[in-house]
Amino acid sequence: MDDAPLAIIDKRRAAHNIAESLTVIGDVAGKTAILIDDMIDTGGTICAGAELLRKEGAKRVIACASHAVFSPPAYTRLSSEGLFEEVVVTNSIPVPQKQFFPQLKVLSVANMLGEAIWRIHEESSISSMFR
């Protein structure tokens, strides 16, 4: 079995909502890069990371985040042509229809939350839910 290669973006935060992506540690040239974050607020951090990955030769960039805060100017940044192949978020925070763009994919957390509530009610293990 081949392991998936791993690259890390060395990111420094100059101030709140201001991130400077400095270096890619690892080889991304010709590969699909998947950026994973807990949330996307203004989109500055994840877009800076995507721009750096493209500069380093990544052929595709996919962004994934749990929470789509999407404060301005996130829509403009994320929907820019050619930066992301796909932006995948959950609906843990509702995304208004006016903030949808072609690369956006919103996944529902309903089944996971329902299963968690059921298992708590039944006093059964929640860890088996993730197998």
Backbone atoms as SQL, in Angstrom:
CREATE TABLE atoms (id INTEGER PRIMARY KEY, chain TEXT, resi INTEGER, resn TEXT, atom TEXT, x REAL, y REAL, z REAL);
INSERT INTO atoms VALUES
  (1, 'A', 1, 'MET', 'N', 0.846, -1.192, 0.000),
  (2, 'A', 1, 'MET', 'CA', 0.000, 0.000, 0.000),
  (3, 'A', 1, 'MET', 'C', 0.881, 1.242, 0.000),
  (4, 'A', 2, 'ASP', 'N', 0.578, 2.191, -0.856),
  (5, 'A', 2, 'ASP', 'CA', 1.309, 3.454, -0.893),
  (6, 'A', 2, 'ASP', 'C', 0.653, 4.449, 0.050),
  (7, 'A', 3, 'ASP', 'N', 1.473, 5.111, 0.838),
  (8, 'A', 3, 'ASP', 'CA', 0.959, 6.150, 1.717),
  (9, 'A', 3, 'ASP', 'C', 0.754, 7.433, 0.926),
  (10, 'A', 4, 'ALA', 'N', -0.202, 8.224, 1.333),
  (11, 'A', 4, 'ALA', 'CA', -0.418, 9.522, 0.705),
  (12, 'A', 4, 'ALA', 'C', 0.695, 10.460, 1.159),
  (13, 'A', 5, 'PRO', 'N', 1.307, 11.186, 0.236),
  (14, 'A', 5, 'PRO', 'CA', 2.352, 12.125, 0.639),
  (15, 'A', 5, 'PRO', 'C', 1.751, 13.259, 1.466),
  (16, 'A', 6, 'LEU', 'N', 2.557, 13.798, 2.339),
  (17, 'A', 6, 'LEU', 'CA', 2.103, 14.861, 3.224),
  (18, 'A', 6, 'LEU', 'C', 2.967, 16.096, 3.016),
  (19, 'A', 7, 'ALA', 'N', 2.336, 17.233, 2.905),
  (20, 'A', 7, 'ALA', 'CA', 3.044, 18.512, 2.864),
  (21, 'A', 7, 'ALA', 'C', 2.403, 19.412, 3.911),
  (22, 'A', 8, 'ILE', 'N', 3.182, 20.313, 4.439),
  (23, 'A', 8, 'ILE', 'CA', 2.707, 21.219, 5.483),
  (24, 'A', 8, 'ILE', 'C', 2.985, 22.649, 5.045),
  (25, 'A', 9, 'ILE', 'N', 2.035, 23.527, 5.291),
  (26, 'A', 9, 'ILE', 'CA', 2.263, 24.954, 5.041),
  (27, 'A', 9, 'ILE', 'C', 2.659, 25.588, 6.371),
  (28, 'A', 10, 'ASP', 'N', 3.846, 26.168, 6.396),
  (29, 'A', 10, 'ASP', 'CA', 4.318, 26.891, 7.574),
  (30, 'A', 10, 'ASP', 'C', 3.669, 28.267, 7.541),
  (31, 'A', 11, 'LYS', 'N', 2.716, 28.477, 8.439),
  (32, 'A', 11, 'LYS', 'CA', 1.924, 29.708, 8.433),
  (33, 'A', 11, 'LYS', 'C', 2.204, 30.500, 9.702),
  (34, 'A', 12, 'ARG', 'N', 2.346, 31.772, 9.529),
  (35, 'A', 12, 'ARG', 'CA', 2.512, 32.681, 10.665),
  (36, 'A', 12, 'ARG', 'C', 1.369, 33.678, 10.642),
  (37, 'A', 13, 'ARG', 'N', 0.859, 33.991, 11.818),
  (38, 'A', 13, 'ARG', 'CA', -0.240, 34.951, 11.921),
  (39, 'A', 13, 'ARG', 'C', 0.312, 36.262, 12.467),
  (40, 'A', 14, 'ALA', 'N', 0.266, 37.309, 11.638),
  (41, 'A', 14, 'ALA', 'CA', 0.775, 38.627, 12.031),
  (42, 'A', 14, 'ALA', 'C', -0.184, 39.318, 13.001),
  (43, 'A', 15, 'ALA', 'N', -1.477, 39.120, 12.809),
  (44, 'A', 15, 'ALA', 'CA', -2.510, 39.704, 13.660),
  (45, 'A', 15, 'ALA', 'C', -3.802, 38.936, 13.414),
  (46, 'A', 16, 'HIS', 'N', -4.854, 39.254, 14.159),
  (47, 'A', 16, 'HIS', 'CA', -6.147, 38.592, 13.981),
  (48, 'A', 16, 'HIS', 'C', -6.616, 38.757, 12.539),
  (49, 'A', 17, 'ASN', 'N', -7.024, 37.628, 11.911),
  (50, 'A', 17, 'ASN', 'CA', -7.491, 37.592, 10.524),
  (51, 'A', 17, 'ASN', 'C', -6.432, 38.010, 9.495),
  (52, 'A', 18, 'ILE', 'N', -5.168, 37.973, 9.893),
  (53, 'A', 18, 'ILE', 'CA', -4.085, 38.254, 8.945),
  (54, 'A', 18, 'ILE', 'C', -3.072, 37.132, 9.042),
  (55, 'A', 19, 'ALA', 'N', -3.030, 36.288, 8.016),
  (56, 'A', 19, 'ALA', 'CA', -2.098, 35.166, 7.994),
  (57, 'A', 19, 'ALA', 'C', -1.106, 35.351, 6.866),
  (58, 'A', 20, 'GLU', 'N', 0.110, 34.976, 7.148),
  (59, 'A', 20, 'GLU', 'CA', 1.151, 35.003, 6.130),
  (60, 'A', 20, 'GLU', 'C', 1.602, 33.565, 5.904),
  (61, 'A', 21, 'SER', 'N', 1.273, 32.996, 4.776),
  (62, 'A', 21, 'SER', 'CA', 1.749, 31.659, 4.442),
  (63, 'A', 21, 'SER', 'C', 3.148, 31.814, 3.885),
  (64, 'A', 22, 'LEU', 'N', 4.099, 31.212, 4.545),
  (65, 'A', 22, 'LEU', 'CA', 5.482, 31.454, 4.185),
  (66, 'A', 22, 'LEU', 'C', 6.103, 30.355, 3.338),
  (67, 'A', 23, 'THR', 'N', 5.963, 29.117, 3.757),
  (68, 'A', 23, 'THR', 'CA', 6.706, 28.047, 3.123),
  (69, 'A', 23, 'THR', 'C', 5.885, 26.773, 3.036),
  (70, 'A', 24, 'VAL', 'N', 6.072, 26.028, 1.953),
  (71, 'A', 24, 'VAL', 'CA', 5.523, 24.676, 1.853),
  (72, 'A', 24, 'VAL', 'C', 6.635, 23.707, 2.201),
  (73, 'A', 25, 'ILE', 'N', 6.397, 22.857, 3.169),
  (74, 'A', 25, 'ILE', 'CA', 7.352, 21.825, 3.546),
  (75, 'A', 25, 'ILE', 'C', 6.844, 20.538, 2.921),
  (76, 'A', 26, 'GLY', 'N', 7.541, 20.047, 1.917),
  (77, 'A', 26, 'GLY', 'CA', 7.115, 18.868, 1.180),
  (78, 'A', 26, 'GLY', 'C', 6.937, 19.199, -0.289),
  (79, 'A', 27, 'ASP', 'N', 6.739, 18.164, -1.086),
  (80, 'A', 27, 'ASP', 'CA', 6.637, 18.318, -2.533),
  (81, 'A', 27, 'ASP', 'C', 5.178, 18.237, -2.968),
  (82, 'A', 28, 'VAL', 'N', 4.683, 19.299, -3.600),
  (83, 'A', 28, 'VAL', 'CA', 3.302, 19.313, -4.085),
  (84, 'A', 28, 'VAL', 'C', 3.217, 19.408, -5.604),
  (85, 'A', 29, 'ALA', 'N', 4.351, 19.508, -6.256),
  (86, 'A', 29, 'ALA', 'CA', 4.387, 19.695, -7.711),
  (87, 'A', 29, 'ALA', 'C', 3.675, 18.553, -8.428),
  (88, 'A', 30, 'GLY', 'N', 2.697, 18.924, -9.266),
  (89, 'A', 30, 'GLY', 'CA', 1.956, 17.948, -10.055),
  (90, 'A', 30, 'GLY', 'C', 0.936, 17.139, -9.276),
  (91, 'A', 31, 'LYS', 'N', 0.670, 17.503, -8.046),
  (92, 'A', 31, 'LYS', 'CA', -0.230, 16.723, -7.186),
  (93, 'A', 31, 'LYS', 'C', -1.510, 17.487, -6.869),
  (94, 'A', 32, 'THR', 'N', -2.485, 16.744, -6.345),
  (95, 'A', 32, 'THR', 'CA', -3.700, 17.354, -5.815),
  (96, 'A', 32, 'THR', 'C', -3.451, 17.655, -4.347),
  (97, 'A', 33, 'ALA', 'N', -3.591, 18.912, -3.968),
  (98, 'A', 33, 'ALA', 'CA', -3.392, 19.328, -2.583),
  (99, 'A', 33, 'ALA', 'C', -4.751, 19.522, -1.922),
  (100, 'A', 34, 'ILE', 'N', -4.889, 19.001, -0.708),
  (101, 'A', 34, 'ILE', 'CA', -6.125, 19.162, 0.061),
  (102, 'A', 34, 'ILE', 'C', -5.795, 19.968, 1.306),
  (103, 'A', 35, 'LEU', 'N', -6.361, 21.160, 1.379),
  (104, 'A', 35, 'LEU', 'CA', -6.194, 22.029, 2.541),
  (105, 'A', 35, 'LEU', 'C', -7.322, 21.744, 3.526),
  (106, 'A', 36, 'ILE', 'N', -6.985, 21.508, 4.779),
  (107, 'A', 36, 'ILE', 'CA', -7.998, 21.214, 5.791),
  (108, 'A', 36, 'ILE', 'C', -7.882, 22.237, 6.911),
  (109, 'A', 37, 'ASP', 'N', -9.027, 22.823, 7.281),
  (110, 'A', 37, 'ASP', 'CA', -9.054, 23.808, 8.359),
  (111, 'A', 37, 'ASP', 'C', -10.339, 23.644, 9.151),
  (112, 'A', 38, 'ASP', 'N', -10.384, 24.225, 10.339),
  (113, 'A', 38, 'ASP', 'CA', -11.589, 24.104, 11.159),
  (114, 'A', 38, 'ASP', 'C', -12.702, 25.007, 10.652),
  (115, 'A', 39, 'MET', 'N', -12.332, 26.209, 10.185),
  (116, 'A', 39, 'MET', 'CA', -13.363, 27.113, 9.673),
  (117, 'A', 39, 'MET', 'C', -12.773, 28.025, 8.619),
  (118, 'A', 40, 'ILE', 'N', -13.659, 28.548, 7.793),
  (119, 'A', 40, 'ILE', 'CA', -13.278, 29.579, 6.830),
  (120, 'A', 40, 'ILE', 'C', -14.077, 30.818, 7.199),
  (121, 'A', 41, 'ASP', 'N', -13.368, 31.855, 7.641),
  (122, 'A', 41, 'ASP', 'CA', -14.033, 33.097, 8.011),
  (123, 'A', 41, 'ASP', 'C', -13.993, 34.052, 6.819),
  (124, 'A', 42, 'THR', 'N', -12.938, 34.814, 6.671),
  (125, 'A', 42, 'THR', 'CA', -12.844, 35.736, 5.536),
  (126, 'A', 42, 'THR', 'C', -12.219, 35.077, 4.312),
  (127, 'A', 43, 'GLY', 'N', -11.658, 33.888, 4.488),
  (128, 'A', 43, 'GLY', 'CA', -11.041, 33.165, 3.389),
  (129, 'A', 43, 'GLY', 'C', -9.595, 33.543, 3.130),
  (130, 'A', 44, 'GLY', 'N', -9.062, 34.488, 3.878),
  (131, 'A', 44, 'GLY', 'CA', -7.701, 34.953, 3.654),
  (132, 'A', 44, 'GLY', 'C', -6.652, 33.869, 3.840),
  (133, 'A', 45, 'THR', 'N', -6.737, 33.133, 4.927),
  (134, 'A', 45, 'THR', 'CA', -5.735, 32.101, 5.224),
  (135, 'A', 45, 'THR', 'C', -5.765, 30.983, 4.194),
  (136, 'A', 46, 'ILE', 'N', -6.941, 30.457, 3.925),
  (137, 'A', 46, 'ILE', 'CA', -7.034, 29.305, 3.025),
  (138, 'A', 46, 'ILE', 'C', -6.712, 29.698, 1.578),
  (139, 'A', 47, 'CYS', 'N', -7.057, 30.923, 1.188),
  (140, 'A', 47, 'CYS', 'CA', -6.711, 31.384, -0.165),
  (141, 'A', 47, 'CYS', 'C', -5.214, 31.641, -0.296),
  (142, 'A', 48, 'ALA', 'N', -4.600, 32.197, 0.735),
  (143, 'A', 48, 'ALA', 'CA', -3.143, 32.397, 0.708),
  (144, 'A', 48, 'ALA', 'C', -2.430, 31.049, 0.612),
  (145, 'A', 49, 'GLY', 'N', -2.934, 30.063, 1.347),
  (146, 'A', 49, 'GLY', 'CA', -2.370, 28.718, 1.267),
  (147, 'A', 49, 'GLY', 'C', -2.531, 28.120, -0.118),
  (148, 'A', 50, 'ALA', 'N', -3.696, 28.299, -0.717),
  (149, 'A', 50, 'ALA', 'CA', -3.945, 27.775, -2.064),
  (150, 'A', 50, 'ALA', 'C', -3.053, 28.450, -3.091),
  (151, 'A', 51, 'GLU', 'N', -2.875, 29.755, -2.972),
  (152, 'A', 51, 'GLU', 'CA', -1.995, 30.476, -3.896),
  (153, 'A', 51, 'GLU', 'C', -0.564, 29.971, -3.792),
  (154, 'A', 52, 'LEU', 'N', -0.109, 29.721, -2.563),
  (155, 'A', 52, 'LEU', 'CA', 1.236, 29.195, -2.350),
  (156, 'A', 52, 'LEU', 'C', 1.379, 27.794, -2.949),
  (157, 'A', 53, 'LEU', 'N', 0.371, 26.949, -2.746),
  (158, 'A', 53, 'LEU', 'CA', 0.412, 25.598, -3.308),
  (159, 'A', 53, 'LEU', 'C', 0.446, 25.631, -4.833),
  (160, 'A', 54, 'ARG', 'N', -0.335, 26.517, -5.444),
  (161, 'A', 54, 'ARG', 'CA', -0.324, 26.662, -6.902),
  (162, 'A', 54, 'ARG', 'C', 1.055, 27.130, -7.376),
  (163, 'A', 55, 'LYS', 'N', 1.632, 28.077, -6.651),
  (164, 'A', 55, 'LYS', 'CA', 2.960, 28.594, -6.990),
  (165, 'A', 55, 'LYS', 'C', 4.007, 27.481, -6.915),
  (166, 'A', 56, 'GLU', 'N', 3.819, 26.550, -5.976),
  (167, 'A', 56, 'GLU', 'CA', 4.748, 25.425, -5.801),
  (168, 'A', 56, 'GLU', 'C', 4.453, 24.274, -6.760),
  (169, 'A', 57, 'GLY', 'N', 3.433, 24.442, -7.630),
  (170, 'A', 57, 'GLY', 'CA', 3.191, 23.475, -8.691),
  (171, 'A', 57, 'GLY', 'C', 2.057, 22.492, -8.471),
  (172, 'A', 58, 'ALA', 'N', 1.229, 22.683, -7.430),
  (173, 'A', 58, 'ALA', 'CA', 0.079, 21.789, -7.237),
  (174, 'A', 58, 'ALA', 'C', -0.851, 21.914, -8.440),
  (175, 'A', 59, 'LYS', 'N', -1.282, 20.765, -8.985),
  (176, 'A', 59, 'LYS', 'CA', -2.155, 20.835, -10.171),
  (177, 'A', 59, 'LYS', 'C', -3.608, 21.100, -9.797),
  (178, 'A', 60, 'ARG', 'N', -4.016, 20.663, -8.621),
  (179, 'A', 60, 'ARG', 'CA', -5.381, 20.913, -8.135),
  (180, 'A', 60, 'ARG', 'C', -5.306, 21.256, -6.647),
  (181, 'A', 61, 'VAL', 'N', -6.200, 22.135, -6.187),
  (182, 'A', 61, 'VAL', 'CA', -6.288, 22.469, -4.768),
  (183, 'A', 61, 'VAL', 'C', -7.743, 22.347, -4.340),
  (184, 'A', 62, 'ILE', 'N', -7.957, 21.563, -3.297),
  (185, 'A', 62, 'ILE', 'CA', -9.290, 21.369, -2.724),
  (186, 'A', 62, 'ILE', 'C', -9.232, 21.863, -1.280),
  (187, 'A', 63, 'ALA', 'N', -10.193, 22.694, -0.889),
  (188, 'A', 63, 'ALA', 'CA', -10.268, 23.210, 0.476),
  (189, 'A', 63, 'ALA', 'C', -11.393, 22.499, 1.218),
  (190, 'A', 64, 'CYS', 'N', -11.144, 22.148, 2.477),
  (191, 'A', 64, 'CYS', 'CA', -12.151, 21.505, 3.324),
  (192, 'A', 64, 'CYS', 'C', -12.172, 22.211, 4.679),
  (193, 'A', 65, 'ALA', 'N', -13.359, 22.489, 5.175),
  (194, 'A', 65, 'ALA', 'CA', -13.490, 23.104, 6.494),
  (195, 'A', 65, 'ALA', 'C', -14.801, 22.663, 7.133),
  (196, 'A', 66, 'SER', 'N', -14.793, 22.572, 8.448),
  (197, 'A', 66, 'SER', 'CA', -16.005, 22.191, 9.176),
  (198, 'A', 66, 'SER', 'C', -17.048, 23.301, 9.168),
  (199, 'A', 67, 'HIS', 'N', -16.600, 24.522, 9.406),
  (200, 'A', 67, 'HIS', 'CA', -17.540, 25.622, 9.596),
  (201, 'A', 67, 'HIS', 'C', -17.331, 26.720, 8.557),
  (202, 'A', 68, 'ALA', 'N', -18.388, 27.040, 7.826),
  (203, 'A', 68, 'ALA', 'CA', -18.347, 28.076, 6.786),
  (204, 'A', 68, 'ALA', 'C', -18.903, 29.378, 7.352),
  (205, 'A', 69, 'VAL', 'N', -18.037, 30.160, 7.989),
  (206, 'A', 69, 'VAL', 'CA', -18.469, 31.455, 8.526),
  (207, 'A', 69, 'VAL', 'C', -18.739, 32.411, 7.366),
  (208, 'A', 70, 'PHE', 'N', -17.839, 32.446, 6.404),
  (209, 'A', 70, 'PHE', 'CA', -17.958, 33.227, 5.165),
  (210, 'A', 70, 'PHE', 'C', -18.275, 34.701, 5.399),
  (211, 'A', 71, 'SER', 'N', -17.463, 35.348, 6.248),
  (212, 'A', 71, 'SER', 'CA', -17.556, 36.800, 6.408),
  (213, 'A', 71, 'SER', 'C', -16.966, 37.453, 5.167),
  (214, 'A', 72, 'PRO', 'N', -17.465, 38.656, 4.815),
  (215, 'A', 72, 'PRO', 'CA', -16.879, 39.343, 3.664),
  (216, 'A', 72, 'PRO', 'C', -15.373, 39.546, 3.885),
  (217, 'A', 73, 'PRO', 'N', -14.586, 39.369, 2.875),
  (218, 'A', 73, 'PRO', 'CA', -14.830, 39.118, 1.465),
  (219, 'A', 73, 'PRO', 'C', -14.665, 37.638, 1.067),
  (220, 'A', 74, 'ALA', 'N', -15.065, 36.709, 1.913),
  (221, 'A', 74, 'ALA', 'CA', -14.860, 35.279, 1.650),
  (222, 'A', 74, 'ALA', 'C', -15.426, 34.840, 0.304),
  (223, 'A', 75, 'TYR', 'N', -16.652, 35.242, -0.003),
  (224, 'A', 75, 'TYR', 'CA', -17.280, 34.825, -1.265),
  (225, 'A', 75, 'TYR', 'C', -16.404, 35.201, -2.456),
  (226, 'A', 76, 'THR', 'N', -15.944, 36.439, -2.488),
  (227, 'A', 76, 'THR', 'CA', -15.113, 36.914, -3.598),
  (228, 'A', 76, 'THR', 'C', -13.811, 36.137, -3.677),
  (229, 'A', 77, 'ARG', 'N', -13.174, 35.925, -2.539),
  (230, 'A', 77, 'ARG', 'CA', -11.893, 35.218, -2.517),
  (231, 'A', 77, 'ARG', 'C', -12.043, 33.755, -2.949),
  (232, 'A', 78, 'LEU', 'N', -13.007, 33.060, -2.370),
  (233, 'A', 78, 'LEU', 'CA', -13.158, 31.622, -2.604),
  (234, 'A', 78, 'LEU', 'C', -13.649, 31.292, -4.002),
  (235, 'A', 79, 'SER', 'N', -14.449, 32.170, -4.571),
  (236, 'A', 79, 'SER', 'CA', -15.035, 31.885, -5.874),
  (237, 'A', 79, 'SER', 'C', -14.156, 32.329, -7.037),
  (238, 'A', 80, 'SER', 'N', -12.982, 32.896, -6.728),
  (239, 'A', 80, 'SER', 'CA', -12.118, 33.364, -7.818),
  (240, 'A', 80, 'SER', 'C', -11.718, 32.199, -8.713),
  (241, 'A', 81, 'GLU', 'N', -11.761, 32.442, -9.995),
  (242, 'A', 81, 'GLU', 'CA', -11.537, 31.419, -11.023),
  (243, 'A', 81, 'GLU', 'C', -10.145, 30.812, -10.928),
  (244, 'A', 82, 'GLY', 'N', -10.077, 29.500, -10.916),
  (245, 'A', 82, 'GLY', 'CA', -8.805, 28.796, -11.011),
  (246, 'A', 82, 'GLY', 'C', -8.053, 28.574, -9.717),
  (247, 'A', 83, 'LEU', 'N', -8.527, 29.092, -8.595),
  (248, 'A', 83, 'LEU', 'CA', -7.804, 28.902, -7.340),
  (249, 'A', 83, 'LEU', 'C', -8.112, 27.538, -6.728),
  (250, 'A', 84, 'PHE', 'N', -9.422, 27.239, -6.576),
  (251, 'A', 84, 'PHE', 'CA', -9.840, 25.971, -5.971),
  (252, 'A', 84, 'PHE', 'C', -10.585, 25.109, -6.980),
  (253, 'A', 85, 'GLU', 'N', -10.293, 23.843, -6.960),
  (254, 'A', 85, 'GLU', 'CA', -11.063, 22.868, -7.725),
  (255, 'A', 85, 'GLU', 'C', -12.428, 22.682, -7.034),
  (256, 'A', 86, 'GLU', 'N', -12.371, 22.666, -5.689),
  (257, 'A', 86, 'GLU', 'CA', -13.583, 22.468, -4.894),
  (258, 'A', 86, 'GLU', 'C', -13.358, 23.045, -3.500),
  (259, 'A', 87, 'VAL', 'N', -14.419, 23.577, -2.893),
  (260, 'A', 87, 'VAL', 'CA', -14.408, 24.042, -1.511),
  (261, 'A', 87, 'VAL', 'C', -15.516, 23.261, -0.802),
  (262, 'A', 88, 'VAL', 'N', -15.129, 22.401, 0.133),
  (263, 'A', 88, 'VAL', 'CA', -16.070, 21.515, 0.815),
  (264, 'A', 88, 'VAL', 'C', -16.218, 21.973, 2.263),
  (265, 'A', 89, 'VAL', 'N', -17.458, 22.239, 2.669),
  (266, 'A', 89, 'VAL', 'CA', -17.758, 22.665, 4.040),
  (267, 'A', 89, 'VAL', 'C', -18.985, 21.893, 4.535),
  (268, 'A', 90, 'THR', 'N', -19.237, 21.970, 5.833),
  (269, 'A', 90, 'THR', 'CA', -20.472, 21.381, 6.365),
  (270, 'A', 90, 'THR', 'C', -21.500, 22.489, 6.562),
  (271, 'A', 91, 'ASN', 'N', -22.720, 22.065, 6.838),
  (272, 'A', 91, 'ASN', 'CA', -23.780, 23.043, 7.117),
  (273, 'A', 91, 'ASN', 'C', -23.953, 23.264, 8.618),
  (274, 'A', 92, 'SER', 'N', -22.858, 23.103, 9.387),
  (275, 'A', 92, 'SER', 'CA', -22.921, 23.391, 10.822),
  (276, 'A', 92, 'SER', 'C', -23.279, 24.860, 11.052),
  (277, 'A', 93, 'ILE', 'N', -22.931, 25.697, 10.089),
  (278, 'A', 93, 'ILE', 'CA', -23.399, 27.085, 10.012),
  (279, 'A', 93, 'ILE', 'C', -24.093, 27.180, 8.659),
  (280, 'A', 94, 'PRO', 'N', -25.367, 27.544, 8.632),
  (281, 'A', 94, 'PRO', 'CA', -26.077, 27.603, 7.344),
  (282, 'A', 94, 'PRO', 'C', -25.395, 28.549, 6.357),
  (283, 'A', 95, 'VAL', 'N', -25.265, 28.109, 5.128),
  (284, 'A', 95, 'VAL', 'CA', -24.682, 28.932, 4.071),
  (285, 'A', 95, 'VAL', 'C', -25.837, 29.477, 3.236),
  (286, 'A', 96, 'PRO', 'N', -26.042, 30.801, 3.254),
  (287, 'A', 96, 'PRO', 'CA', -27.129, 31.378, 2.456),
  (288, 'A', 96, 'PRO', 'C', -26.926, 31.102, 0.966),
  (289, 'A', 97, 'GLN', 'N', -28.010, 30.906, 0.262),
  (290, 'A', 97, 'GLN', 'CA', -27.961, 30.611, -1.167),
  (291, 'A', 97, 'GLN', 'C', -27.167, 31.654, -1.948),
  (292, 'A', 98, 'LYS', 'N', -27.230, 32.910, -1.528),
  (293, 'A', 98, 'LYS', 'CA', -26.512, 33.970, -2.233),
  (294, 'A', 98, 'LYS', 'C', -24.996, 33.844, -2.099),
  (295, 'A', 99, 'GLN', 'N', -24.523, 32.994, -1.163),
  (296, 'A', 99, 'GLN', 'CA', -23.085, 32.789, -1.000),
  (297, 'A', 99, 'GLN', 'C', -22.591, 31.514, -1.690),
  (298, 'A', 100, 'PHE', 'N', -23.463, 30.833, -2.412),
  (299, 'A', 100, 'PHE', 'CA', -23.036, 29.650, -3.159),
  (300, 'A', 100, 'PHE', 'C', -22.270, 30.081, -4.401),
  (301, 'A', 101, 'PHE', 'N', -21.290, 29.300, -4.788),
  (302, 'A', 101, 'PHE', 'CA', -20.508, 29.521, -6.001),
  (303, 'A', 101, 'PHE', 'C', -20.204, 28.153, -6.598),
  (304, 'A', 102, 'PRO', 'N', -19.814, 28.076, -7.850),
  (305, 'A', 102, 'PRO', 'CA', -19.702, 26.788, -8.541),
  (306, 'A', 102, 'PRO', 'C', -18.817, 25.744, -7.851),
  (307, 'A', 103, 'GLN', 'N', -17.739, 26.155, -7.205),
  (308, 'A', 103, 'GLN', 'CA', -16.826, 25.191, -6.584),
  (309, 'A', 103, 'GLN', 'C', -17.287, 24.728, -5.204),
  (310, 'A', 104, 'LEU', 'N', -18.332, 25.320, -4.652),
  (311, 'A', 104, 'LEU', 'CA', -18.770, 25.030, -3.285),
  (312, 'A', 104, 'LEU', 'C', -19.578, 23.746, -3.200),
  (313, 'A', 105, 'LYS', 'N', -19.227, 22.910, -2.219),
  (314, 'A', 105, 'LYS', 'CA', -20.001, 21.709, -1.909),
  (315, 'A', 105, 'LYS', 'C', -20.276, 21.732, -0.407),
  (316, 'A', 106, 'VAL', 'N', -21.555, 21.691, -0.029),
  (317, 'A', 106, 'VAL', 'CA', -21.955, 21.738, 1.375),
  (318, 'A', 106, 'VAL', 'C', -22.464, 20.358, 1.787),
  (319, 'A', 107, 'LEU', 'N', -21.827, 19.794, 2.823),
  (320, 'A', 107, 'LEU', 'CA', -22.216, 18.484, 3.338),
  (321, 'A', 107, 'LEU', 'C', -23.060, 18.656, 4.598),
  (322, 'A', 108, 'SER', 'N', -24.081, 17.833, 4.742),
  (323, 'A', 108, 'SER', 'CA', -24.969, 17.904, 5.902),
  (324, 'A', 108, 'SER', 'C', -24.377, 17.176, 7.102),
  (325, 'A', 109, 'VAL', 'N', -24.540, 17.776, 8.273),
  (326, 'A', 109, 'VAL', 'CA', -24.124, 17.131, 9.517),
  (327, 'A', 109, 'VAL', 'C', -25.317, 16.469, 10.220),
  (328, 'A', 110, 'ALA', 'N', -26.484, 16.467, 9.592),
  (329, 'A', 110, 'ALA', 'CA', -27.713, 15.982, 10.225),
  (330, 'A', 110, 'ALA', 'C', -27.607, 14.536, 10.683),
  (331, 'A', 111, 'ASN', 'N', -27.141, 13.637, 9.826),
  (332, 'A', 111, 'ASN', 'CA', -27.050, 12.228, 10.217),
  (333, 'A', 111, 'ASN', 'C', -26.094, 12.020, 11.377),
  (334, 'A', 112, 'MET', 'N', -24.952, 12.693, 11.347),
  (335, 'A', 112, 'MET', 'CA', -23.978, 12.554, 12.424),
  (336, 'A', 112, 'MET', 'C', -24.547, 13.050, 13.753),
  (337, 'A', 113, 'LEU', 'N', -25.213, 14.202, 13.732),
  (338, 'A', 113, 'LEU', 'CA', -25.799, 14.726, 14.967),
  (339, 'A', 113, 'LEU', 'C', -26.931, 13.839, 15.468),
  (340, 'A', 114, 'GLY', 'N', -27.766, 13.374, 14.545),
  (341, 'A', 114, 'GLY', 'CA', -28.852, 12.473, 14.935),
  (342, 'A', 114, 'GLY', 'C', -28.322, 11.189, 15.549),
  (343, 'A', 115, 'GLU', 'N', -27.299, 10.624, 14.942),
  (344, 'A', 115, 'GLU', 'CA', -26.688, 9.396, 15.480),
  (345, 'A', 115, 'GLU', 'C', -26.089, 9.633, 16.859),
  (346, 'A', 116, 'ALA', 'N', -25.429, 10.774, 17.047),
  (347, 'A', 116, 'ALA', 'CA', -24.845, 11.099, 18.345),
  (348, 'A', 116, 'ALA', 'C', -25.930, 11.230, 19.411),
  (349, 'A', 117, 'ILE', 'N', -27.030, 11.904, 19.083),
  (350, 'A', 117, 'ILE', 'CA', -28.136, 12.062, 20.039),
  (351, 'A', 117, 'ILE', 'C', -28.740, 10.705, 20.380),
  (352, 'A', 118, 'TRP', 'N', -28.934, 9.867, 19.359),
  (353, 'A', 118, 'TRP', 'CA', -29.499, 8.534, 19.585),
  (354, 'A', 118, 'TRP', 'C', -28.590, 7.708, 20.491),
  (355, 'A', 119, 'ARG', 'N', -27.294, 7.726, 20.235),
  (356, 'A', 119, 'ARG', 'CA', -26.362, 6.921, 21.035),
  (357, 'A', 119, 'ARG', 'C', -26.266, 7.437, 22.468),
  (358, 'A', 120, 'ILE', 'N', -26.355, 8.727, 22.659),
  (359, 'A', 120, 'ILE', 'CA', -26.373, 9.269, 24.021),
  (360, 'A', 120, 'ILE', 'C', -27.638, 8.809, 24.727),
  (361, 'A', 121, 'HIS', 'N', -28.769, 8.885, 24.041),
  (362, 'A', 121, 'HIS', 'CA', -30.045, 8.441, 24.610),
  (363, 'A', 121, 'HIS', 'C', -30.001, 6.955, 24.966),
  (364, 'A', 122, 'GLU', 'N', -29.418, 6.135, 24.099),
  (365, 'A', 122, 'GLU', 'CA', -29.330, 4.689, 24.309),
  (366, 'A', 122, 'GLU', 'C', -28.151, 4.285, 25.194),
  (367, 'A', 123, 'GLU', 'N', -27.335, 5.279, 25.593),
  (368, 'A', 123, 'GLU', 'CA', -26.135, 5.035, 26.393),
  (369, 'A', 123, 'GLU', 'C', -25.221, 4.008, 25.729),
  (370, 'A', 124, 'SER', 'N', -25.070, 4.122, 24.418),
  (371, 'A', 124, 'SER', 'CA', -24.174, 3.232, 23.683),
  (372, 'A', 124, 'SER', 'C', -22.934, 4.013, 23.249),
  (373, 'A', 125, 'SER', 'N', -21.945, 3.292, 22.810),
  (374, 'A', 125, 'SER', 'CA', -20.669, 3.890, 22.462),
  (375, 'A', 125, 'SER', 'C', -20.781, 4.769, 21.217),
  (376, 'A', 126, 'ILE', 'N', -20.248, 5.937, 21.314),
  (377, 'A', 126, 'ILE', 'CA', -20.230, 6.842, 20.171),
  (378, 'A', 126, 'ILE', 'C', -19.011, 6.545, 19.299),
  (379, 'A', 127, 'SER', 'N', -17.980, 5.907, 19.851),
  (380, 'A', 127, 'SER', 'CA', -16.763, 5.654, 19.071),
  (381, 'A', 127, 'SER', 'C', -17.019, 4.694, 17.899),
  (382, 'A', 128, 'SER', 'N', -17.970, 3.768, 18.056),
  (383, 'A', 128, 'SER', 'CA', -18.244, 2.839, 16.954),
  (384, 'A', 128, 'SER', 'C', -18.912, 3.534, 15.776),
  (385, 'A', 129, 'MET', 'N', -19.413, 4.740, 16.000),
  (386, 'A', 129, 'MET', 'CA', -20.045, 5.517, 14.939),
  (387, 'A', 129, 'MET', 'C', -19.034, 5.930, 13.879),
  (388, 'A', 130, 'PHE', 'N', -17.776, 6.031, 14.242),
  (389, 'A', 130, 'PHE', 'CA', -16.754, 6.536, 13.330),
  (390, 'A', 130, 'PHE', 'C', -15.897, 5.434, 12.738),
  (391, 'A', 131, 'ARG', 'N', -16.304, 4.186, 12.844),
  (392, 'A', 131, 'ARG', 'CA', -15.531, 3.087, 12.260),
  (393, 'A', 131, 'ARG', 'C', -15.904, 2.868, 10.827);
